[in-house]
Amino acid sequence: MSQGRLKVNSAAQEVHRQNIQRNIEHRLEVARAKGDERLIRQLEAELRQFA
């Protein structure tokens, strides 16, 4: 694979990771607003995987 394609693939993977992280953060905000402790713990664990 050429260097250009590797860079594009790497950038796409980073954007994908950022999108997933933002989605989890949004879901965590909603869970906190609803007071869903079980879901809050689950989403916090998912966020730690991305750190």
Stockholm file with secondary structure:
# STOCKHOLM 1.0

chainA/1-51         MSQGRLKVNSAAQEVHRQNIQRNIEHRLEVARAKGDERLIRQLEAELRQFA
#=GR chainA/1-51 SS CCHHHHHHHHHHHHHHHHHHHHHHHHHHHHHHHHTCHHHHHHHHHHHHHHC
#=GC SS_cons        CCHHHHHHHHHHHHHHHHHHHHHHHHHHHHHHHHTCHHHHHHHHHHHHHHC
//
